Amino acid sequence: MEVRVLSRNNIRDEILHLMRVEIKTKKIHSLPVGFYDTVRKILDEYESEKKKALENRDIETYLSTNKDENTLKNDFRWFLQKRWEKLAAYAPYDVDQETLSVLSNPEKAAILEFKAVYSKYLAQFLGGEQ
């Protein structure tokens, strides 16, 4: 597996790449190591920079940083929506170890939770339970 170092300079390109992968393939692929943590860290950096810019009354830096932060948030939101749609689509089926192995811990918990909800409602519909 290729190890990619994610940074503020390339995170947006990486998210756009991952979005294309999510759209083009049915299989769930692994994400770069620490992907979610890196996105969170970069968003925290933006917040810190905006705060510092406000303290220094540097409106130009504040606006630029805010724009970059919003772009990252929007791209990430769109990526996450596609990713979690795929997780939800897998949930009704038996999720094999290979699939689970490529998921982050929150994704594993989510797919298993989706599966439990699906199974509950399936049992209600098939068994006539209310």
N, C-alpha and C positions, 0 to 999 in steps of 0.2 A: 504494500500500500504506500502510495506517495504521501510524504509528510510535507504539508504546506504550512509555512509560517504566516499566520494571519496578523495583519496590522491595519491601522487606519488607512494606510495607503492602498491596500488591496482588498479590504473587506467588502466593499461594494461590488467589485468585480467578482469576488467569490460568491456573494449572495446571488448575483445575476446568473452566474454559471450554475449554481445549485438550483435556482428556479427553473432553468432550462432542463436540467436533469429530471426534476420532479415532474415537469410537464410531458417530457418525451418518453419516459419509461414508466412501466407499471411496477417494476421491482423497487423495493425500498433499498436505497444505497446508503452506505455509511457517510457520515459527515466528517469533516476534518476534526482532528483531536482538539477538544476544547472550544469548539465552534460557538456554542451558546455562551460560554463564559467570556470569550473574546468579544462577542457582540455587546454583552453587558458591560464589560470593562471599557470599551470604546464609548458607549453611551454615557457612562460615568465621567469619562474624560471630557466629553462635550459639555456636560453639566458644569463641571469644575471650571472649564475655560469660559463658559458664559458668565458664571458668577464672578470670576476674576475680571472679565471685560467690563461688567457692570460696575464693579468696585473702582476700576480705573477710568470709568466713563468713556470707554472705547466702544461706541455704538457700532462702528463698522465691523469690528471683530466679533461683537456679539451677534449681529445680524448674519454674518457669514457662517459663524459656528452654528447658530440656530438653524440655518438653512441646511447645512451638512447633516446635522442631527436629525432633522425632520425627514430628509431624504433617506438616511439609513433606516430610521424607524419604519417608513413606508415600505421600503424594499424588503425589510425583514418581516414585516407584517404579512406582506403578500407571499413571500416564501413560506412562512410558517403556516399560512392558511392552506397552501397547496400540499405541504408536507403532512399536515394533520388530516387533511381530507384523505390522503393515501392511507394513513394509519387507520382511520375509521373504516375505510373500504376493506382493509385486511381483517378487521376485528371479527366479523361473523365466521371466519374460517379458522381452522386449526393453525395457529401461528407456530411455525417451526423454530427450532433453535437457531438456524441460520439467519432467519429474519430478525429474531430477537438480538442476535449478536451484533448487528449493525446499528442498533438503536441506542440512544443515550438513555440514562436512567429515567428521566422524566417521560421520554417517549415510550419506554417499556411499561412504565406504570400506566400511561394513558391508554395504550393499546389493550392492556389487560383489563383496564376499567371499562373501555368501550365494549370489549368482549363480554364482560359480566353483565352490562346493561342490555346488550343485544340478547344474550342468553335468557335473561330474566323476562324480557318482553316476548321472546319467541315461546318460552314455556307458558306464559300467560295466554297467548293467542292459540297455541296448539292444545293446551290443556284446559282451556276455558277458565283459567284462574283470573280473578279480578284484582 
